[in-house]
Each structure stands twice: as C-alpha cells, then as structure tokens.
Amino acid sequence: MRFRRGLRWVIGTLAAAAAWVAAAAPSPQVAGAEYAIRWDARDGGPATTEDTAALLGLGTKRTARFSVDYYELPPSSAAPPGFATILRKRVDAAGHASVTWKLRGDRALDKWACPLRDARDAKAEVDVAFGGADSVLRRYSYSCTSDTPDSAAGLLSAHANGCPAAVTHVDAGRVKVEEWRLPGGTVLLEVSGSGVDTPVALEQFRRQVVAPLLAAGIRPVLQSKTETGSRCP
C-alpha cells in the first residue's frame, strides 16, 4: 500500500507538458518531458500490459488497441543537422486513422515548423529513456498530428512501410503502459510518464517505475519504438 500511495503521488505531481500550437513555433526552452523505459518481453520481466500494471500497482482508466505503421520519407526530406524526421500512421479499432509527424534530435531548437495541413496537438518535449538505473538517453522531439494521413503522405512524398505493429495502450493517468507486437515476433513493452524536465521528476520516475521493473528482471533497451517498429523483417 505504501508503494501504491507513493506511485499515486508521483503520478499526481508530474505536470503535463504545455502544447505548442503555432506552425512555426518558437522553442527557446523545452520544459515538458516524457520519461520512459522499454524492454523486450522475451528477455524477462512482465510480459504483458496487465502484468506490468499489476506490478506497478496502476489502476487502469482506459485500454485501447490500434495499429501503427511507419512511412519511408525521401532522402530530400529537410531536417536540421542531428535530427531525424519521422512519420507514422495510427489506425484505431473503429478504423479512424491519424498521422503524426515528428522531428527528433540531440538539442533544443530555436523554432520549428509543422508541415502538415490542419495539424493539431503540436508539442515540444524532451524524450528521456532509461537504459538502466543510472543510464539515461535524452532526445528532443517536436511533433504534430493530422487526421488526413493520405494527404500528409502525398504532401511529404512518403510511402507506408506496410508492416504495422499491433499496439495495446493502457492509460493509468499520467503513466501509460504499451505493448507493441511487431512483425517478426518481437514484443516490446514500455512504461512512460509525462511531466516536467527536472531532476526531481527524473528521480521520481526512476524510483517509482524504473527500480521495481529492474527488480522484476527486465533488460531495458534504449532503442525507441520508432527505431524498432519502423524496420520491417
């Protein structure tokens, strides 16, 4: 019970990242962060979203299932030095499709531009991935979403990879658990939490999420879901 109370406290104290809405949004400082830890279920530890939520004492608010496929972008796609451009399509159980464009790189940008028409949910944040108790990889990401995937793909001359992942998403408030079943048999689990980019928030996620998962036998991987899911077998 003490652990569950502590986890509810950290979930409540992790503040949501502010949305960045302008098409050429200035970003002199990225205050929001997404903390995450990922592992291959075949290597040990919890093997499903249910097992993971039970281990962490999470109360499930909502469970959703959808598919995710990535696009190949032409070499001419513009990106600042040190950044990669990502385009992914998500289709939910009802058949609704959306596409997310993202820039991810090694530093904060002074400004950025979303190329999608009728874009929503524009945001800038720091992606903080744990490779172990004391191993942390930081990347800066800038993203926006559109509900017209075909239009976005045509606009960016992108082609879908055609090897979608089946995803189960468990919403437990500020903490999310996802299970990615990828073509080829890989099952990737992730626990993430949105918050502020501070040493206190980092330590809270480390103690309340990372430590119990490591104790349960997971072997963290630093590769992102994009790096793993965008490679077809």
C-alpha positions in Angstrom: 0.0 0.0 0.0 2.9 2.4 0.8 4.3 1.8 -2.7 0.9 2.4 -4.4 0.4 5.6 -2.4 3.8 6.8 -3.5 3.1 6.0 -7.1 -0.2 7.9 -7.0 1.7 10.8 -5.5 4.3 10.9 -8.3 1.5 10.5 -11.0 -0.3 13.5 -9.5 2.9 15.6 -9.3 4.0 15.0 -12.9 2.7 18.1 -14.7 1.6 17.8 -18.4 3.8 19.4 -21.0 2.5 22.6 -22.5 1.2 22.4 -26.1 3.0 24.3 -28.8 0.4 25.2 -31.4 1.9 27.7 -33.9 3.1 26.5 -37.3 6.5 28.0 -36.8 6.6 27.6 -33.0 9.4 29.3 -31.1 11.0 26.9 -28.6 13.9 28.6 -26.7 13.2 26.2 -23.8 11.6 22.8 -23.7 10.1 22.4 -20.2 8.0 19.2 -20.8 9.4 15.7 -20.7 8.3 12.2 -21.4 10.1 9.6 -19.2 10.1 6.1 -20.5 11.6 2.6 -20.1 11.3 -0.2 -22.6 12.1 -3.8 -22.7 11.7 -6.9 -24.9 9.2 -9.2 -23.2 11.2 -12.2 -24.3 14.2 -11.2 -22.2 12.4 -11.3 -18.8 10.2 -9.3 -16.6 6.5 -8.6 -17.1 5.4 -9.9 -20.5 2.0 -8.0 -20.9 0.4 -4.7 -20.1 -1.7 -6.4 -17.4 1.4 -7.9 -15.7 3.2 -4.5 -15.8 0.2 -2.6 -14.5 -0.2 -5.1 -11.6 3.5 -4.9 -10.7 3.4 -1.1 -10.5 0.1 -1.0 -8.7 -1.5 1.0 -11.5 -5.3 1.5 -11.7 -6.3 1.2 -15.4 -8.5 4.1 -16.6 -8.8 3.0 -20.2 -7.4 0.4 -22.6 -7.2 1.0 -26.4 -6.0 -1.2 -29.2 -4.7 0.2 -32.5 -2.1 -0.5 -35.3 0.9 1.7 -36.0 2.8 1.8 -39.3 5.7 4.0 -40.3 6.5 5.7 -43.5 9.6 5.9 -45.6 10.4 9.5 -46.4 12.5 10.6 -49.4 16.2 11.5 -48.7 15.4 15.1 -49.6 13.2 15.5 -46.5 14.5 18.5 -44.7 15.7 18.1 -41.2 18.1 20.2 -39.1 21.6 18.6 -38.6 21.4 16.0 -35.9 17.7 15.4 -36.3 15.6 12.7 -37.9 12.2 13.1 -39.5 9.5 10.5 -38.5 6.1 10.0 -40.0 3.8 7.3 -38.5 0.2 6.3 -39.1 -2.2 5.1 -36.4 -5.5 3.3 -37.0 -7.8 2.6 -34.0 -10.2 -0.2 -33.5 -13.0 1.8 -35.1 -11.0 2.4 -38.2 -10.1 6.1 -37.6 -6.7 6.9 -39.0 -4.3 9.7 -38.0 -0.8 10.6 -38.9 1.9 12.1 -36.6 5.0 14.0 -37.9 7.9 14.3 -35.6 11.4 15.8 -35.5 13.8 14.1 -33.0 17.3 15.2 -32.3 20.1 15.9 -29.9 19.3 19.5 -28.9 16.6 22.1 -28.4 15.6 24.1 -31.5 15.1 27.8 -31.5 12.0 27.3 -33.7 10.4 24.6 -35.8 7.6 24.3 -38.4 4.9 21.6 -38.7 4.5 20.8 -42.4 1.0 19.1 -42.0 -2.2 20.8 -43.1 -4.9 21.1 -40.4 -2.5 19.9 -37.8 -3.4 19.5 -34.1 -1.7 18.6 -30.9 1.6 20.3 -31.7 4.1 19.9 -28.9 7.8 20.1 -28.0 9.3 17.9 -25.3 12.3 16.0 -24.1 12.3 12.2 -24.5 14.1 10.7 -21.5 14.7 7.0 -21.9 16.2 4.8 -19.2 18.7 2.1 -20.2 19.2 1.1 -16.6 19.1 2.6 -13.1 21.9 5.1 -14.0 21.7 5.1 -17.8 19.6 7.8 -19.4 19.4 8.9 -23.0 17.9 12.3 -23.8 16.4 13.4 -27.1 14.4 16.5 -28.1 11.2 16.0 -30.1 8.8 18.3 -31.9 5.6 16.8 -33.3 2.1 17.5 -34.7 -0.8 15.3 -35.8 -3.3 15.3 -38.7 -6.4 13.3 -39.3 -5.7 13.1 -43.1 -2.9 10.5 -43.5 -3.2 10.2 -47.2 -3.0 13.9 -47.7 0.1 14.1 -45.4 1.8 11.2 -47.1 1.2 12.8 -50.5 2.4 16.2 -49.3 5.7 14.7 -48.0 6.1 12.1 -50.8 6.1 9.4 -48.2 5.3 5.6 -48.6 4.0 3.4 -45.8 6.3 0.5 -44.8 3.4 -1.9 -44.8 4.4 -3.8 -41.7 2.2 -2.4 -38.9 2.6 -3.2 -35.2 -0.4 -4.2 -33.1 -0.4 -2.0 -30.0 -2.3 -2.3 -26.7 -2.3 1.0 -24.8 -3.2 1.2 -21.1 -4.0 4.6 -19.7 -3.4 4.9 -15.9 -3.4 8.7 -15.7 0.0 10.3 -16.0 1.5 6.9 -16.5 0.9 4.8 -19.7 1.8 1.2 -20.4 2.1 0.0 -24.0 2.6 -3.4 -25.6 3.9 -3.5 -29.2 3.6 -6.7 -31.1 5.9 -6.3 -34.1 6.2 -8.3 -37.3 8.9 -10.9 -36.7 7.8 -11.8 -33.2 9.3 -9.0 -31.1 7.1 -7.9 -28.2 8.1 -4.5 -26.9 6.8 -3.2 -23.5 7.0 0.4 -22.5 6.0 2.4 -19.4 6.0 6.2 -19.8 5.1 9.2 -17.9 4.6 12.9 -18.9 6.0 15.6 -16.7 8.4 18.4 -16.3 12.1 18.2 -17.2 13.6 18.5 -13.7 16.0 16.3 -11.6 13.2 15.8 -9.1 10.8 14.4 -11.7 13.5 12.2 -13.2 14.3 10.7 -9.8 10.7 10.1 -9.0 10.2 8.1 -12.2 13.4 6.2 -11.5 12.3 5.2 -8.0 8.7 4.6 -8.7 8.8 3.0 -12.1 12.3 2.0 -13.2 13.5 0.4 -9.9 10.6 -2.0 -9.5 10.8 -3.0 -13.2 14.5 -3.7 -12.9 13.9 -5.7 -9.7 11.4 -7.8 -11.7 14.0 -8.8 -14.2 13.6 -6.6 -17.2 16.5 -5.8 -19.5 16.0 -2.2 -20.7 16.6 -1.3 -24.4 17.4 2.3 -25.4 16.1 1.9 -28.9 13.0 3.9 -29.4 9.7 2.4 -30.6 10.3 4.2 -33.9 13.7 2.6 -34.4 12.3 -0.8 -33.5 8.9 -0.6 -35.2 10.0 1.1 -38.5 12.2 -1.8 -39.5 10.3 -4.5 -41.4 11.5 -8.1 -41.1 
